[in-house]
Structures are given as structure tokens and as C-alpha cells.
Amino acid sequence: MLKLPPLKPDSDQMLHLDALRIVGAVMIVVFHFNRFINLDGRWQLADDTIKSFSLIVDLFFLISGYVMAAIYTGRLSTFAKYRDFLQKRVARLGPLHWATMLVFVVIAALGWAGVLNERDPSRYDVTCIPQNILFIHAWGTCHAQTWNFVSWAISAEMGMYIALPLLFRITALGRWPTAIVAIGSLVLLLWISRTGEPFSQWTYDFGVARAVPGFMLGMLAFQLKAVLARLPLARFVMWALLAAFFVASGMGASRTSLLLLIYAIGLAGVAADAAGVQGGVSKALAPWAQLSFSLYLLHPIALKIALNWVGFGMWGLTGDAMRLWCLVWIVALFPIAYFSLIGFERPARDWVAKLGKR
């Protein structure tokens, strides 16, 4: 019989970062649902604001870098430990990634068979299935965002995990070398993308490179934790910066300035946790961070089926009716994500993590 355990944080040392994770996951869902939110053109300010929410992925990269540094610094000392680490990462990311990709493979097959009016050669690129399975589809190996299109970020994360021993060699040199690499990678990517698409919009096209500055800033934040802990009223600063991000997005601030603001939000979250002051809001939100990964990978299925096919295609919803339908599915995704976590992801993670072991 399926047990229904309550959600709880993995640690009480990162409650503010956990709060940012779940808020960020919801913002990503809203960002992708946004194509149906302003169909009537009456919510233009909201539309303009939401378009910047894709930068939340860069906040995830920073948080991931901090968490990896906090947990694994000094622990990947042998190849066996590194191999075990990678197996655990694959066990955590792989099952739901592969399962959601399979859903889109079925959708594509029904489209090719003529059962559905669903054909998108760039999205449903059969030649990119192996890259998706191997987590390398954000390494410049595909020509578009394929299958479960949001999974490019999972590919970018995996690239950081594979490179983690090298990154630890850098951080072992001290704060200044880490800061030079973190800031230098940011400046380099800004310079490379100065005449084209900003690097903060890279996904399949070397999204793994996009992850580097944020991930390294997170690792640097771990080294500067004691310094950041001195930031007065850090938890209020964190929420104030998040509010500033909303305002700046609505006012049309540049993507680069918004990216820097996102990094500042992450650093303020580290400072709040380092100070040991656990605010009521963050403490209440933190358990829900357990669903952030599930929400991230599952919402494109709801986008395709519930919003696109049913709400827009079959029912012809628009305006407030469509906005209400979007809200219904934002809420509905939470219990769906919960049952995915406890009924599929955790058992599958445990099984994959034990493969090849006695």
C-alpha cells in the first residue's frame, strides 16, 4: 500500500535556498504557461514581467553549486567515490527525465501515425533521442530543444556534476582563484554573446556553458559563507531582491542586469541560511522544495495536453477563462508532483542507486 509521507526538507541548514527553489519552480511553470495567459492582450504588464522568469534556471544553477560544495567538498577523493556520486546523480535525475521524454515519444508516434495532429520535426527529433538519454543534449549536440524541452537544464546540471572534481581542484586553491573563474566565466560569456543571443538564453545550444558562472558563484558562496552571514537582515534582503526582480522585469530592464539580480538573490539566500535565522515564510515554504524537480519536468506535459490540446484546442478558451484554466493546472501540478515523487521517483532512484552493488 502506498504510504503518504509528509514533505520535509533534506536539511534545516538551507531553508531559505529551499524556499527559493519552490518559488522558482512555480515561476518557471508560469513562464511556460504564459503563452496562454495573455491571449486576449489584456495582461500585457504581466506578460512583460513573466518573460524574464526563464532566468530562474540560473538561480537553480547557483543553488546547485552551493549545495554540491557544501555536501561534497573533500569527499570525491577517489575514483570509486566519484563513480558512486555520479550514479547517485543519475539515480536522482534520470528516472523522471527518461519517463517524461517517453511521454513525448508516444505523443510524437501518435502524430506520425496520424492519430493526433501533432508534428514538429525539430521538437520530435529522433536523432536526438540518444543525446537525451545520455544527458548531453544541452552540449551543442542537438539542433533544437527536443522532447521534454525543459530537460536541457538537467543536461547542463549533469555537465557540472561530471566536471565536479575539476571544479573542486579550482576551489581548493582558495577564494580568489574561485572568484576569478566564476566572474571570469561570466564576463567571457557576456563578451562571446555580446552581438547575438545573450548567453542567458542558451538552452540546447551549449546551455551547459550557461550553467558555469552560476554554479561557480554557488561554490564561491560556500567558501564565503562566514562573510555572507554578516549581511544584516539577510532574509529580508533576499525577499526584497526577489520583489525587485519582479519590478525590474515589468519595467523592461536588460537581461544582463536581471541576471545579476538573480545571482544576488541566490547569494542573499546563502547569507540568510548562513546566519542561522530561519524565518517563518522560508520555513513554511522549504518542505515544498521537494517537489521542485518534479514540477519542473512534469509541467510541459500539462502544457501540451491540458492547456494546448484541451483548453485551447478543444474548448477554445481565451481571456479570463484560459487564465483560470492555467491557474487550475498550476495548483493541480502539486499533487501530481507529490505522487510522482513518492510513487515513482524515490523507488526508481533507490533502484538505480543500487545497480551494480551488493
DRENDO-1510 file (C-alpha; in Angstrom, 1 decimal, always signed):
<recs>
REC; n; res; u; v; w
REC; 1; MET; +0.0; +0.0; +0.0 .
REC; 2; LEU; +1.4; +3.4; -1.0 .
REC; 3; LYS; +2.4; +5.4; +2.0 .
REC; 4; LEU; +1.8; +9.2; +2.0 .
REC; 5; PRO; +4.7; +10.7; +4.0 .
REC; 6; PRO; +4.8; +14.4; +4.7 .
REC; 7; LEU; +7.1; +16.6; +2.8 .
REC; 8; LYS; +10.2; +17.7; +4.8 .
REC; 9; PRO; +13.5; +19.4; +3.9 .
REC; 10; ASP; +16.6; +17.3; +3.5 .
REC; 11; SER; +18.3; +19.7; +5.9 .
REC; 12; ASP; +17.4; +22.5; +8.2 .
REC; 13; GLN; +20.6; +24.4; +7.1 .
REC; 14; MET; +19.3; +25.6; +3.7 .
REC; 15; LEU; +15.7; +26.5; +4.3 .
REC; 16; HIS; +15.9; +29.9; +2.5 .
REC; 17; LEU; +17.5; +28.3; -0.5 .
REC; 18; ASP; +14.8; +25.6; -0.4 .
REC; 19; ALA; +12.2; +28.4; -0.3 .
REC; 20; LEU; +13.8; +30.0; -3.4 .
REC; 21; ARG; +13.7; +26.6; -5.2 .
REC; 22; ILE; +10.0; +26.1; -4.8 .
REC; 23; VAL; +9.2; +29.7; -5.6 .
REC; 24; GLY; +11.5; +29.5; -8.6 .
REC; 25; ALA; +9.9; +26.2; -9.8 .
REC; 26; VAL; +6.4; +27.9; -9.8 .
REC; 27; MET; +7.9; +30.8; -11.7 .
REC; 28; ILE; +9.2; +28.5; -14.4 .
REC; 29; VAL; +5.8; +26.9; -14.7 .
REC; 30; VAL; +4.2; +30.3; -15.0 .
REC; 31; PHE; +6.8; +31.3; -17.6 .
REC; 32; HIS; +5.9; +28.3; -19.9 .
REC; 33; PHE; +2.2; +28.7; -19.3 .
REC; 34; ASN; +2.4; +32.3; -20.2 .
REC; 35; ARG; +1.8; +31.6; -23.9 .
REC; 36; PHE; -1.8; +31.0; -22.9 .
REC; 37; ILE; -2.2; +33.7; -20.2 .
REC; 38; ASN; -2.3; +36.8; -22.3 .
REC; 39; LEU; -4.2; +35.5; -25.4 .
REC; 40; ASP; -6.5; +38.5; -25.3 .
REC; 41; GLY; -3.8; +41.1; -24.8 .
REC; 42; ARG; -5.3; +42.4; -21.6 .
REC; 43; TRP; -2.5; +41.3; -19.3 .
REC; 44; GLN; +0.4; +42.9; -21.1 .
REC; 45; LEU; +2.3; +44.1; -18.0 .
REC; 46; ALA; +2.1; +40.5; -16.6 .
REC; 47; ASP; +3.2; +39.2; -19.9 .
REC; 48; ASP; +6.2; +41.5; -20.0 .
REC; 49; THR; +7.1; +40.6; -16.4 .
REC; 50; ILE; +6.8; +36.8; -16.9 .
REC; 51; LYS; +9.1; +36.8; -19.9 .
REC; 52; SER; +12.1; +37.2; -17.6 .
REC; 53; PHE; +11.2; +34.3; -15.4 .
REC; 54; SER; +13.3; +31.9; -17.5 .
REC; 55; LEU; +16.3; +33.4; -15.7 .
REC; 56; ILE; +15.2; +31.5; -12.6 .
REC; 57; VAL; +17.1; +28.5; -14.1 .
REC; 58; ASP; +20.3; +30.4; -13.5 .
REC; 59; LEU; +19.3; +30.7; -9.8 .
REC; 60; PHE; +18.9; +26.9; -9.8 .
REC; 61; PHE; +22.5; +26.6; -11.1 .
REC; 62; LEU; +23.8; +28.8; -8.3 .
REC; 63; ILE; +21.9; +26.9; -5.6 .
REC; 64; SER; +23.2; +23.6; -7.1 .
REC; 65; GLY; +26.8; +24.8; -7.0 .
REC; 66; TYR; +26.4; +25.8; -3.4 .
REC; 67; VAL; +24.8; +22.5; -2.4 .
REC; 68; MET; +27.4; +20.4; -4.2 .
REC; 69; ALA; +30.2; +22.4; -2.5 .
REC; 70; ALA; +28.5; +22.1; +0.9 .
REC; 71; ILE; +28.0; +18.3; +0.7 .
REC; 72; TYR; +30.9; +17.0; -1.4 .
REC; 73; THR; +33.9; +19.2; -0.7 .
REC; 74; GLY; +36.8; +16.9; +0.2 .
REC; 75; ARG; +34.7; +13.8; -0.4 .
REC; 76; LEU; +35.3; +12.9; -4.0 .
REC; 77; SER; +38.9; +11.8; -3.2 .
REC; 78; THR; +38.9; +8.5; -5.2 .
REC; 79; PHE; +37.5; +7.3; -8.5 .
REC; 80; ALA; +35.2; +4.9; -6.7 .
REC; 81; LYS; +33.7; +7.8; -4.7 .
REC; 82; TYR; +33.3; +9.9; -7.8 .
REC; 83; ARG; +31.7; +7.0; -9.6 .
REC; 84; ASP; +29.3; +6.5; -6.7 .
REC; 85; PHE; +28.5; +10.2; -6.7 .
REC; 86; LEU; +27.7; +10.2; -10.5 .
REC; 87; GLN; +25.5; +7.1; -10.0 .
REC; 88; LYS; +23.5; +8.8; -7.3 .
REC; 89; ARG; +23.1; +11.9; -9.5 .
REC; 90; VAL; +21.9; +9.8; -12.4 .
REC; 91; ALA; +19.5; +8.0; -10.0 .
REC; 92; ARG; +18.1; +11.3; -8.9 .
REC; 93; LEU; +17.7; +13.0; -12.3 .
REC; 94; GLY; +17.4; +10.1; -14.7 .
REC; 95; PRO; +14.1; +8.2; -14.0 .
REC; 96; LEU; +11.7; +11.2; -14.3 .
REC; 97; HIS; +13.7; +12.7; -17.1 .
REC; 98; TRP; +13.5; +9.5; -19.1 .
REC; 99; ALA; +9.9; +8.9; -18.2 .
REC; 100; THR; +8.7; +12.3; -19.3 .
REC; 101; MET; +10.8; +12.0; -22.5 .
REC; 102; LEU; +9.0; +8.7; -23.2 .
REC; 103; VAL; +5.6; +10.5; -22.9 .
REC; 104; PHE; +6.7; +12.9; -25.7 .
REC; 105; VAL; +8.0; +10.0; -27.7 .
REC; 106; VAL; +4.5; +8.5; -27.5 .
REC; 107; ILE; +2.9; +11.8; -28.5 .
REC; 108; ALA; +5.2; +12.0; -31.5 .
REC; 109; ALA; +4.5; +8.5; -32.5 .
REC; 110; LEU; +0.7; +9.1; -32.4 .
REC; 111; GLY; +1.3; +12.2; -34.5 .
REC; 112; TRP; +3.4; +10.3; -37.1 .
REC; 113; ALA; +0.6; +7.6; -37.2 .
REC; 114; GLY; -2.0; +10.3; -37.9 .
REC; 115; VAL; -3.9; +9.7; -34.7 .
REC; 116; LEU; -3.0; +13.2; -33.4 .
REC; 117; ASN; -2.4; +16.4; -35.3 .
REC; 118; GLU; +0.9; +16.7; -33.7 .
REC; 119; ARG; +4.0; +17.0; -35.9 .
REC; 120; ASP; +7.1; +19.1; -35.0 .
REC; 121; PRO; +10.2; +17.7; -36.7 .
REC; 122; SER; +12.5; +20.0; -34.7 .
REC; 123; ARG; +11.0; +19.1; -31.3 .
REC; 124; TYR; +10.5; +15.4; -32.0 .
REC; 125; ASP; +13.9; +14.8; -33.5 .
REC; 126; VAL; +14.6; +11.0; -33.4 .
REC; 127; THR; +18.3; +11.5; -34.0 .
REC; 128; CYS; +18.5; +13.4; -30.6 .
REC; 129; ILE; +17.0; +10.6; -28.5 .
REC; 130; PRO; +20.4; +9.1; -27.6 .
REC; 131; GLN; +21.7; +12.5; -26.5 .
REC; 132; ASN; +18.6; +13.0; -24.3 .
REC; 133; ILE; +19.1; +9.5; -22.7 .
REC; 134; LEU; +22.8; +10.3; -22.0 .
REC; 135; PHE; +22.1; +13.8; -20.7 .
REC; 136; ILE; +24.2; +15.6; -23.3 .
REC; 137; HIS; +21.5; +17.3; -25.3 .
REC; 138; ALA; +22.5; +20.8; -23.9 .
REC; 139; TRP; +26.1; +20.3; -25.0 .
REC; 140; GLY; +25.6; +21.5; -28.6 .
REC; 141; THR; +24.8; +18.0; -29.8 .
REC; 142; CYS; +21.2; +18.8; -30.9 .
REC; 143; HIS; +19.7; +21.4; -33.2 .
REC; 144; ALA; +16.7; +22.4; -31.0 .
REC; 145; GLN; +15.1; +21.8; -27.7 .
REC; 146; THR; +13.8; +18.3; -28.1 .
REC; 147; TRP; +11.3; +16.0; -26.5 .
REC; 148; ASN; +10.7; +17.3; -22.9 .
REC; 149; PHE; +12.2; +20.7; -23.9 .
REC; 150; VAL; +12.9; +21.9; -20.3 .
REC; 151; SER; +15.3; +19.0; -19.7 .
REC; 152; TRP; +18.1; +20.9; -21.3 .
REC; 153; ALA; +18.8; +22.2; -17.8 .
REC; 154; ILE; +19.1; +18.7; -16.4 .
REC; 155; SER; +21.7; +18.1; -19.1 .
REC; 156; ALA; +23.6; +21.3; -18.1 .
REC; 157; GLU; +23.5; +20.2; -14.5 .
REC; 158; MET; +24.9; +16.8; -15.4 .
REC; 159; GLY; +27.8; +18.5; -17.2 .
REC; 160; MET; +28.6; +20.3; -13.9 .
REC; 161; TYR; +28.5; +17.1; -12.0 .
REC; 162; ILE; +30.8; +15.4; -14.4 .
REC; 163; ALA; +33.2; +18.3; -14.1 .
REC; 164; LEU; +32.9; +18.5; -10.3 .
REC; 165; PRO; +36.4; +17.0; -9.5 .
REC; 166; LEU; +38.0; +19.7; -11.7 .
REC; 167; LEU; +35.9; +22.4; -10.1 .
REC; 168; PHE; +37.0; +21.2; -6.7 .
REC; 169; ARG; +40.6; +21.5; -7.8 .
REC; 170; ILE; +39.9; +25.2; -8.5 .
REC; 171; THR; +38.1; +25.8; -5.2 .
REC; 172; ALA; +40.9; +24.0; -3.4 .
REC; 173; LEU; +43.2; +26.9; -4.5 .
REC; 174; GLY; +41.2; +29.3; -2.4 .
REC; 175; ARG; +38.6; +32.0; -2.6 .
REC; 176; TRP; +40.4; +34.3; -5.1 .
REC; 177; PRO; +41.0; +31.6; -7.8 .
REC; 178; THR; +37.4; +30.5; -7.4 .
REC; 179; ALA; +36.2; +34.1; -7.7 .
REC; 180; ILE; +38.4; +34.7; -10.8 .
REC; 181; VAL; +36.9; +31.6; -12.5 .
REC; 182; ALA; +33.4; +32.5; -11.5 .
REC; 183; ILE; +33.5; +36.1; -12.5 .
REC; 184; GLY; +35.8; +35.5; -15.5 .
REC; 185; SER; +33.4; +32.9; -16.9 .
REC; 186; LEU; +30.5; +35.3; -16.6 .
REC; 187; VAL; +32.5; +38.1; -18.3 .
REC; 188; LEU; +33.7; +35.7; -21.0 .
REC; 189; LEU; +30.2; +34.5; -21.8 .
REC; 190; LEU; +28.8; +38.1; -21.8 .
REC; 191; TRP; +31.6; +39.0; -24.3 .
REC; 192; ILE; +31.0; +36.0; -26.5 .
REC; 193; SER; +27.3; +36.7; -26.7 .
REC; 194; ARG; +27.5; +40.5; -27.0 .
REC; 195; THR; +26.5; +40.7; -30.6 .
REC; 196; GLY; +23.9; +37.8; -30.7 .
REC; 197; GLU; +21.6; +36.0; -28.4 .
REC; 198; PRO; +22.5; +36.6; -24.7 .
REC; 199; PHE; +24.1; +33.5; -23.2 .
REC; 200; SER; +21.4; +33.6; -20.5 .
REC; 201; GLN; +19.0; +32.4; -23.2 .
REC; 202; TRP; +21.2; +29.4; -24.3 .
REC; 203; THR; +19.5; +26.1; -23.8 .
REC; 204; TYR; +20.2; +23.2; -26.3 .
REC; 205; ASP; +22.9; +25.4; -27.8 .
REC; 206; PHE; +25.6; +25.0; -25.1 .
REC; 207; GLY; +23.3; +25.5; -22.1 .
REC; 208; VAL; +26.0; +23.6; -20.2 .
REC; 209; ALA; +28.3; +26.6; -20.6 .
REC; 210; ARG; +25.5; +28.9; -19.4 .
REC; 211; ALA; +25.5; +26.9; -16.1 .
REC; 212; VAL; +29.2; +27.6; -15.4 .
REC; 213; PRO; +29.0; +31.1; -13.9 .
REC; 214; GLY; +26.1; +30.4; -11.6 .
REC; 215; PHE; +27.4; +27.1; -10.5 .
REC; 216; MET; +30.8; +28.6; -9.7 .
REC; 217; LEU; +29.3; +31.5; -7.9 .
REC; 218; GLY; +27.4; +29.0; -5.7 .
REC; 219; MET; +30.7; +27.2; -4.9 .
REC; 220; LEU; +32.3; +30.6; -4.1 .
REC; 221; ALA; +29.3; +31.4; -1.9 .
REC; 222; PHE; +30.1; +28.3; +0.2 .
REC; 223; GLN; +33.6; +29.5; +0.7 .
REC; 224; LEU; +32.4; +33.0; +1.7 .
REC; 225; LYS; +29.6; +31.6; +3.9 .
REC; 226; ALA; +31.1; +33.2; +7.0 .
REC; 227; VAL; +31.4; +36.5; +5.3 .
REC; 228; LEU; +27.9; +36.4; +3.9 .
REC; 229; ALA; +26.5; +35.5; +7.3 .
REC; 230; ARG; +27.3; +39.1; +8.4 .
REC; 231; LEU; +24.8; +40.6; +6.0 .
REC; 232; PRO; +22.2; +42.3; +8.2 .
REC; 233; LEU; +18.6; +41.2; +7.8 .
REC; 234; ALA; +19.7; +38.8; +5.0 .
REC; 235; ARG; +16.3; +37.0; +4.8 .
REC; 236; PHE; +14.5; +40.3; +4.2 .
REC; 237; VAL; +17.2; +41.3; +1.7 .
REC; 238; MET; +16.5; +38.0; -0.2 .
REC; 239; TRP; +12.8; +38.6; -0.5 .
REC; 240; ALA; +13.3; +42.3; -1.3 .
REC; 241; LEU; +15.7; +41.4; -4.1 .
REC; 242; LEU; +13.1; +38.9; -5.5 .
REC; 243; ALA; +10.5; +41.7; -5.4 .
REC; 244; ALA; +12.9; +44.0; -7.2 .
REC; 245; PHE; +13.3; +41.3; -9.8 .
REC; 246; PHE; +9.6; +41.4; -10.5 .
REC; 247; VAL; +9.5; +45.2; -10.7 .
REC; 248; ALA; +12.6; +45.4; -12.9 .
REC; 249; SER; +11.2; +42.7; -15.2 .
REC; 250; GLY; +8.0; +44.6; -15.6 .
REC; 251; MET; +9.9; +47.8; -16.3 .
REC; 252; GLY; +11.9; +46.2; -19.2 .
REC; 253; ALA; +15.3; +46.0; -17.5 .
REC; 254; SER; +18.1; +44.4; -19.6 .
REC; 255; ARG; +18.5; +40.7; -19.4 .
REC; 256; THR; +22.1; +41.1; -18.1 .
REC; 257; SER; +21.0; +43.3; -15.2 .
REC; 258; LEU; +18.2; +40.9; -14.4 .
REC; 259; LEU; +20.7; +38.0; -14.4 .
REC; 260; LEU; +22.9; +39.8; -11.9 .
REC; 261; LEU; +19.9; +40.4; -9.8 .
REC; 262; ILE; +19.1; +36.7; -9.9 .
REC; 263; TYR; +22.7; +35.9; -8.7 .
REC; 264; ALA; +22.3; +38.5; -5.9 .
REC; 265; ILE; +19.0; +36.8; -4.8 .
REC; 266; GLY; +20.9; +33.5; -4.5 .
REC; 267; LEU; +23.8; +35.0; -2.6 .
REC; 268; ALA; +21.3; +36.6; -0.2 .
REC; 269; GLY; +19.7; +33.2; +0.3 .
REC; 270; VAL; +23.0; +31.8; +1.2 .
REC; 271; ALA; +23.6; +34.6; +3.6 .
REC; 272; ALA; +20.2; +34.1; +5.3 .
REC; 273; ASP; +20.9; +30.4; +5.8 .
REC; 274; ALA; +24.5; +31.1; +7.0 .
REC; 275; ALA; +23.2; +33.5; +9.6 .
REC; 276; GLY; +21.1; +30.7; +11.1 .
REC; 277; VAL; +18.0; +32.8; +11.1 .
REC; 278; GLN; +15.1; +30.7; +9.8 .
REC; 279; GLY; +12.2; +33.0; +9.0 .
REC; 280; GLY; +8.6; +31.8; +9.2 .
REC; 281; VAL; +7.9; +32.2; +5.4 .
REC; 282; SER; +11.0; +30.3; +4.3 .
REC; 283; LYS; +10.5; +27.6; +6.9 .
REC; 284; ALA; +6.9; +27.1; +5.7 .
REC; 285; LEU; +7.9; +27.0; +2.0 .
REC; 286; ALA; +11.0; +24.9; +2.4 .
REC; 287; PRO; +9.3; +21.4; +2.5 .
REC; 288; TRP; +7.7; +22.1; -0.8 .
REC; 289; ALA; +11.1; +22.3; -2.4 .
REC; 290; GLN; +11.0; +18.5; -2.5 .
REC; 291; LEU; +8.5; +18.9; -5.4 .
REC; 292; SER; +10.6; +21.5; -7.4 .
REC; 293; PHE; +12.3; +18.9; -9.6 .
REC; 294; SER; +9.0; +17.1; -10.3 .
REC; 295; LEU; +7.2; +20.3; -11.1 .
REC; 296; TYR; +9.9; +21.3; -13.4 .
REC; 297; LEU; +9.9; +18.1; -15.5 .
REC; 298; LEU; +6.1; +17.4; -15.4 .
REC; 299; HIS; +4.7; +20.8; -16.3 .
REC; 300; PRO; +5.5; +20.5; -20.1 .
REC; 301; ILE; +3.1; +17.5; -20.2 .
REC; 302; ALA; +0.3; +19.6; -18.6 .
REC; 303; LEU; +1.2; +22.4; -21.0 .
REC; 304; LYS; +0.9; +20.2; -24.0 .
REC; 305; ILE; -2.2; +18.2; -23.1 .
REC; 306; ALA; -4.3; +20.2; -20.6 .
REC; 307; LEU; -3.6; +23.7; -21.9 .
REC; 308; ASN; -2.8; +23.3; -25.6 .
REC; 309; TRP; -5.0; +20.4; -26.6 .
REC; 310; VAL; -7.9; +20.6; -24.2 .
REC; 311; GLY; -8.1; +24.3; -23.1 .
REC; 312; PHE; -7.1; +26.0; -26.3 .
REC; 313; GLY; -7.7; +23.4; -29.0 .
REC; 314; MET; -10.9; +21.6; -27.8 .
REC; 315; TRP; -12.6; +24.2; -25.7 .
REC; 316; GLY; -11.3; +27.3; -27.4 .
REC; 317; LEU; -10.7; +29.1; -24.1 .
REC; 318; THR; -9.3; +32.6; -24.0 .
REC; 319; GLY; -9.1; +35.6; -21.7 .
REC; 320; ASP; -10.1; +35.1; -18.1 .
REC; 321; ALA; -11.4; +31.6; -18.7 .
REC; 322; MET; -8.0; +30.5; -20.0 .
REC; 323; ARG; -6.2; +32.2; -17.2 .
REC; 324; LEU; -8.4; +30.4; -14.7 .
REC; 325; TRP; -7.6; +27.1; -16.5 .
REC; 326; CYS; -3.9; +27.8; -16.2 .
REC; 327; LEU; -4.3; +28.5; -12.5 .
REC; 328; VAL; -6.2; +25.2; -12.1 .
REC; 329; TRP; -3.3; +23.4; -13.6 .
REC; 330; ILE; -0.6; +25.2; -11.6 .
REC; 331; VAL; -2.4; +24.1; -8.5 .
REC; 332; ALA; -3.1; +20.5; -9.8 .
REC; 333; LEU; +0.6; +20.0; -10.6 .
REC; 334; PHE; +1.4; +20.0; -6.9 .
REC; 335; PRO; -0.4; +16.7; -6.0 .
REC; 336; ILE; +0.7; +15.2; -9.3 .
REC; 337; ALA; +4.3; +16.1; -8.5 .
REC; 338; TYR; +3.9; +14.7; -5.0 .
REC; 339; PHE; +2.6; +11.3; -6.2 .
REC; 340; SER; +5.3; +11.3; -8.8 .
REC; 341; LEU; +7.9; +11.8; -6.1 .
REC; 342; ILE; +6.8; +9.2; -3.6 .
REC; 343; GLY; +5.3; +6.7; -6.0 .
REC; 344; PHE; +7.8; +6.7; -8.8 .
REC; 345; GLU; +10.9; +8.9; -8.4 .
REC; 346; ARG; +12.0; +7.7; -4.9 .
REC; 347; PRO; +11.6; +4.0; -5.6 .
REC; 348; ALA; +13.3; +4.4; -9.0 .
REC; 349; ARG; +16.1; +6.4; -7.5 .
REC; 350; ASP; +16.8; +3.8; -4.9 .
REC; 351; TRP; +16.8; +1.1; -7.6 .
REC; 352; VAL; +19.2; +2.9; -9.9 .
REC; 353; ALA; +21.5; +3.9; -7.0 .
REC; 354; LYS; +21.9; +0.2; -6.0 .
REC; 355; LEU; +22.6; -1.1; -9.5 .
REC; 356; GLY; +25.9; -3.0; -9.7 .
REC; 357; LYS; +26.2; -3.0; -5.9 .
REC; 358; ARG; +25.9; -5.8; -3.4 .
</recs>
